Amino acid sequence: MCGRGKPSRISASEFESDYKIGVGSVTDYTYLGQLGDRAYLRYRYVPMIYMIFNSNPKEMSEQILYGNLSELDKPFRDSLPPQKQ
């Protein structure tokens, strides 16, 4: 998995909501997969300061987020792409 810094834990409801958002104009959530008992998302976004002062920002920040698989609703968890071996 890529990204800077240590992954940040988010709640199961946040993980499911963010996963469903996917790619947007200012934010981008990309499902990275599962590792152990966690599912990971890459969250890329344009910081608000760039939006205010630059009408066409080119730089995005990124953060790795994770949710515990055991806390996700079973139907949603079962719909995630399988863990890669």
Secondary structure as the mmCIF struct_conf table of DSSP 4:
data_model
#
loop_
_struct_conf.conf_type_id
_struct_conf.id
_struct_conf.beg_label_comp_id
_struct_conf.beg_label_asym_id
_struct_conf.beg_label_seq_id
_struct_conf.end_label_comp_id
_struct_conf.end_label_asym_id
_struct_conf.end_label_seq_id
BEND BEND1 ARG A 4 GLY A 5
STRN STRN1 SER A 8 ARG A 9
HELX_RH_AL_P HELX_RH_AL_P1 ALA A 12 ILE A 21
STRN STRN2 VAL A 23 VAL A 23
BEND BEND2 SER A 25 VAL A 26
STRN STRN3 THR A 27 LEU A 35
TURN_TY1_P TURN_TY1_P1 GLY A 36 ASP A 37
STRN STRN4 ARG A 38 TYR A 45
HELX_RH_AL_P HELX_RH_AL_P2 MET A 48 PHE A 53
BEND BEND3 SER A 55 ASN A 56
STRN STRN5 SER A 61 ASN A 68
HELX_RH_3T_P HELX_RH_3T_P1 LEU A 69 GLU A 71
BEND BEND4 LEU A 72 LEU A 72
HELX_RH_AL_P HELX_RH_AL_P3 LYS A 74 SER A 79
BEND BEND5 LEU A 80 LEU A 80
HELX_LH_PP_P HELX_LH_PP_P1 PRO A 81 LYS A 84
#
